[in-house]
Amino acid sequence: MKTAFLKLPFHFSEEKLLKDLEVCKKYEFTSHFNKNDYSGDWTSISLRSPNGETNNIFALPQTEKKYKDTELLQKCTYFKAIIDSFECEKESIRLLNLKPGSVIKEHTDYNLGYEDGIFRIHIPIVTNKGVHFFINYEEVKMLPEECWYGNFNLPHSVRNEGKTDRIHLVMDCLRNDWSDKLFAESGYNFEAENVQPEYSRETKLQMIEQLKLMDTEISREMILQLQKEL
């Protein structure tokens, strides 16, 4: 069975994470672009984006555009130190904020598992006991100071039933020898990663709608491939 999630062997300072979060709160967060995937209030701000702007929150894996650090990242010295400690290339890096009472509906992403050459990292900054994060139908309790990988090709959803925000630092990183060693030490199942996921017709249609919102050359190529598979 493919590895759905992994807790990675890092331990960060909650105090320093919160300090950089306060810097980010002085900027405007942008509502997530895919309105179909959530209800309530789900917002984001970019520390690294395709054009270097904080309000560009698109995160398409291995896009044709070179990702750039935003001006905000330069003001967040601890976030930058964490990012630099990952010895691999990075694409999108964002803060994602799920407000109280909000829900990210169950969905699957496309080409967003370690087997695809990319891995998404979640570092919780603010959370509460009412947050319920499910990956492949299993609840994952992510706490501040921790670091997690999730295979988001698999079904996943989040509910914030608490009274405070849920804010994570989310990084998309490109796989290399350093990350292979890290994942091996953390218990990743390499033998299972070549098993191709079987997406339902409904899931493929949802993926196509998500990719249409991005409107890039690579997203259009993905749409054509998915349409052939319908």
Summary of the structure (lengths in Angstrom):
residues: 230
radius of gyration: 16.7
end to end distance: 25.2
largest distance: 49.4
contacts: 716
relative contact order: 0.21
helix: 29%
strand: 28%
